[in-house]
């Protein structure tokens, strides 16, 4: 499995719901994917760094490089999110152990 298949499209970047004038939910609009958003931002940065001199890039190479950068951004983001989730689980487990010890100590004192 290549990195693009692992990261997918990152899900919607700007999802929103559309409501009818009477306030009823009509439909959902996912908006751009995070992959597309990141690629667009990468492309904008590349062109700005060349001061608008688009002659430095052929369009296919520019698009390919922009999406490659976006895939790397999503992969890094996924790694950070996985690390944060693991840390939160560890903190929760430590808190549960502390609660168990405090409860055991309270029972010992009162029991």
URHUDA-V917335 format. One record per residue. OMEGA is omega as a letter, one per 40 degrees, with the letter a starting at -180 (999 if undefined). Layout:
OMEGA + OMEGA
This chain:
i + a + i + i + i + a + a + a + i + a + a + i + a + a + i + i + i + i + i + a + i + i + i + i + a + a + a + i + a + a + i + i + i + i + i + i + i + i + i + i + i + a + i + i + i + i + i + i + i + i + i + a + a + i + i + a + i + a + a + i + i + i + a + a + i + i + i + i + i + i + i + i + i + i + i + i + i + i + i + i + i + i + i + i + i + i + i + i + i + i + i + i + i + i + i + i + i + i + i + i + i + i + i + i + i + i + a + a + a + a + 999
